[in-house]
Structures are given as C-alpha cells and as structure tokens.
Amino acid sequence: MQNSQSAARPFWAGRIWEILAAIVVGFALWKMFVAPRSFLAPRSVPAPHAAYERLDGGLFRVTAERGRILFVDFYATWCVPCKVELPLVEAWSRAHPQAVVVPVDVGETRSIASAFAHRYDLRSVALDPRASARALFGVVGFPTIVVIDPQGYVRAKWEGLNPAIAPALSNALRTLSS
C-alpha cells in the first residue's frame, strides 16, 4: 500500500509544477502582449489636474500636455524593476519625440531623485515627494505607466515590469494617434 502511495506522489507533484509553470508563462504572455493593448474607452476617466516640480526647476502639468499623447512613468529609486524598465522607456522616448514621456519620482527627496536621474540618464524628471500619485493616479506599485490621450483622458495604466515595454508604448502611440 505504501509503495502505490509513494509512486502517486511524484506524478501529482510533477503535475502541480507543470500547472504552476503554465500559469506563470500565461501571466507573462498576458503582461507583455495583451495588457498593453487593452485601452479604456475614450472619455471614460479624465486625467487628474496634477502638477509636479521638475528636476530642472520647471513645472510639469498634466493639463499642459493636452493635444499630445502623454506617458507618465511613476517610479522609485529603490525599485529594482524600475531600474530595468526606465532605461527601456527612456530609449523609446528618445526615438519617438512626438510622444511626451515624463518619469515621475514618487516619495523621494530631490537629491535622491537627482542622483538616480543622472545615473540612468533620465530626462524631464518630475518630483512627487509627497507621493500624491498614489491617490491621484491610483499608483499601487512601481513601475507604473499611465497613458493619457490628447483629449486628457487616462486610456491605460500598466503596472509592474514589462520587458516588452517598447512595443507596448509604440502600440499605444499608434492606436491613440489615429
């Protein structure tokens, strides 16, 4: 009796790992290819009238970017996935000057944000030292990219690391430009 039970355990244990692996692969595929193509209905969620001070001393206002597609990339310097995704987003931004990409450092001091921006060669960094993005944009984790259409409506919010972020950004730019 004991031999038949011990023989059955590896079979089910192996199946459990296969199922978990399939779930992980399915989630990764959804995260990279399906979620970034899902957009909210036009005019469904107006973007908040947020304003953040820039590292360069200017002021970034969400409302000032009306008429253009805006990608607001919320991050924190301690976030390891942000350190992977931010350079990808920045490279995409430089290749697509028609889009406005604004990295926003959430909950940190100017000196910490400045050192990080310099290290990762980030442009147009805005500061949210009071972490107001959590309430205004519903930022729960990092990185989070909020896509705002030319009419000023939130059309997508992508949370977490996406190694295929460049095609997702390109798809959003193409979809929302038409």
PLY file of the C-alpha trace (Angstrom):
ply
format ascii 1.0
element vertex 178
property float x
property float y
property float z
element edge 177
property int vertex1
property int vertex2
end_header
0.00 0.00 0.00
2.78 2.37 0.85
4.55 1.76 -2.47
1.49 2.76 -4.50
1.06 5.98 -2.47
4.70 6.97 -2.85
4.53 6.21 -6.57
1.47 8.51 -6.94
3.07 11.47 -5.15
5.75 12.27 -7.73
3.16 12.11 -10.51
0.91 14.71 -8.82
3.86 16.75 -7.59
5.12 16.93 -11.15
1.68 17.95 -12.42
1.43 20.73 -9.85
4.75 22.20 -11.03
3.63 21.93 -14.66
0.39 23.74 -13.86
2.23 26.47 -11.94
4.71 26.87 -14.79
1.86 27.18 -17.31
0.20 29.83 -15.13
3.43 31.82 -14.87
4.06 31.63 -18.62
0.45 32.58 -19.33
0.68 35.58 -17.00
3.97 36.71 -18.58
2.47 36.48 -22.07
-0.64 38.38 -20.96
1.53 41.04 -19.26
3.70 41.57 -22.33
1.26 41.21 -25.21
-2.37 41.53 -24.11
-2.48 44.05 -21.25
-0.54 46.79 -23.09
-3.03 46.57 -25.98
-6.05 46.99 -23.71
-7.28 50.55 -23.56
-10.09 52.11 -21.57
-12.96 53.57 -23.56
-12.39 57.13 -24.80
-13.56 59.82 -22.37
-14.09 57.32 -19.59
-11.59 58.56 -16.97
-10.37 62.18 -17.06
-6.73 62.61 -16.10
-6.20 64.41 -12.79
-5.00 68.01 -12.93
-1.70 67.08 -11.32
1.36 69.32 -11.25
4.86 68.29 -10.26
8.09 70.25 -9.96
10.77 69.16 -12.42
14.37 68.45 -11.51
15.40 71.18 -13.96
13.35 73.71 -11.96
10.32 73.95 -14.25
6.83 72.68 -13.58
5.17 69.70 -15.23
1.39 69.99 -15.52
-0.66 67.14 -16.95
-3.15 69.63 -18.40
-0.38 71.48 -20.27
0.18 68.40 -22.45
-3.32 68.33 -23.95
-3.21 67.69 -27.68
-0.34 65.21 -27.28
-0.11 61.62 -26.12
1.37 61.59 -22.63
3.11 58.69 -20.89
3.65 59.33 -17.18
6.12 56.81 -15.77
5.92 56.60 -11.96
8.93 55.05 -10.25
11.06 54.98 -7.10
14.84 54.74 -6.92
14.75 51.70 -4.61
12.58 49.76 -7.09
14.68 47.10 -8.85
12.19 46.54 -11.73
12.22 50.33 -12.31
15.98 50.17 -12.85
15.36 47.66 -15.64
12.37 49.36 -17.27
13.31 53.06 -17.04
16.25 52.81 -19.48
13.98 50.97 -21.95
11.32 53.68 -21.68
13.92 56.45 -21.96
15.43 54.89 -25.11
11.95 54.61 -26.62
11.21 58.21 -25.69
14.32 59.48 -27.47
13.33 57.57 -30.61
9.74 58.93 -30.50
9.90 62.69 -29.87
6.23 63.11 -30.88
5.24 61.42 -27.62
5.66 63.08 -24.25
7.25 60.79 -21.67
7.65 62.11 -18.13
9.33 59.99 -15.48
7.99 60.91 -12.03
9.99 60.01 -8.93
7.47 59.21 -6.19
8.05 59.79 -2.48
11.71 60.73 -2.50
13.81 63.83 -1.97
15.22 65.99 -4.75
18.80 64.89 -4.01
17.96 61.17 -4.23
15.92 61.66 -7.41
18.63 63.81 -8.97
21.42 61.29 -8.35
19.27 58.48 -9.76
18.26 60.51 -12.83
21.89 61.35 -13.51
22.98 57.72 -13.09
20.29 56.44 -15.52
20.47 59.44 -17.87
16.79 60.32 -17.43
15.36 63.48 -18.99
12.41 65.61 -17.92
12.14 64.02 -14.47
9.35 65.35 -12.27
9.19 65.03 -8.48
6.33 63.80 -6.32
7.91 63.94 -2.84
4.50 63.70 -1.08
3.53 60.62 -3.14
0.29 62.23 -4.33
0.37 59.93 -7.40
-0.88 57.11 -5.20
-4.23 58.87 -4.73
-4.42 60.88 -7.96
-3.44 58.13 -10.41
-4.05 55.00 -8.30
-0.38 54.06 -8.26
-0.04 50.97 -6.12
3.33 49.57 -7.18
6.30 50.51 -9.31
6.93 50.96 -12.12
3.52 52.21 -13.25
2.96 53.90 -16.60
-0.21 55.92 -17.14
-1.19 56.66 -20.74
-3.16 59.87 -21.32
-4.73 60.61 -24.71
-4.63 64.01 -26.48
-8.05 64.92 -25.07
-6.79 64.49 -21.48
-8.28 61.09 -20.61
-6.49 58.15 -19.00
-6.57 55.35 -21.55
-4.30 52.75 -19.92
-2.35 52.02 -16.77
0.41 49.43 -16.87
1.79 48.21 -13.56
4.96 46.26 -12.99
7.97 45.38 -15.08
7.32 44.72 -18.75
10.44 43.73 -20.70
8.44 44.35 -23.91
7.53 47.91 -22.90
8.86 49.49 -26.12
6.38 47.66 -28.39
3.61 48.44 -25.88
4.44 52.15 -25.97
4.63 52.09 -29.78
1.25 50.36 -29.98
-0.32 52.96 -27.68
1.19 55.81 -29.68
-0.04 54.33 -32.96
-3.52 53.48 -31.61
-4.12 56.82 -29.90
-2.69 58.88 -32.77
-5.31 57.63 -35.24
0 1
1 2
2 3
3 4
4 5
5 6
6 7
7 8
8 9
9 10
10 11
11 12
12 13
13 14
14 15
15 16
16 17
17 18
18 19
19 20
20 21
21 22
22 23
23 24
24 25
25 26
26 27
27 28
28 29
29 30
30 31
31 32
32 33
33 34
34 35
35 36
36 37
37 38
38 39
39 40
40 41
41 42
42 43
43 44
44 45
45 46
46 47
47 48
48 49
49 50
50 51
51 52
52 53
53 54
54 55
55 56
56 57
57 58
58 59
59 60
60 61
61 62
62 63
63 64
64 65
65 66
66 67
67 68
68 69
69 70
70 71
71 72
72 73
73 74
74 75
75 76
76 77
77 78
78 79
79 80
80 81
81 82
82 83
83 84
84 85
85 86
86 87
87 88
88 89
89 90
90 91
91 92
92 93
93 94
94 95
95 96
96 97
97 98
98 99
99 100
100 101
101 102
102 103
103 104
104 105
105 106
106 107
107 108
108 109
109 110
110 111
111 112
112 113
113 114
114 115
115 116
116 117
117 118
118 119
119 120
120 121
121 122
122 123
123 124
124 125
125 126
126 127
127 128
128 129
129 130
130 131
131 132
132 133
133 134
134 135
135 136
136 137
137 138
138 139
139 140
140 141
141 142
142 143
143 144
144 145
145 146
146 147
147 148
148 149
149 150
150 151
151 152
152 153
153 154
154 155
155 156
156 157
157 158
158 159
159 160
160 161
161 162
162 163
163 164
164 165
165 166
166 167
167 168
168 169
169 170
170 171
171 172
172 173
173 174
174 175
175 176
176 177
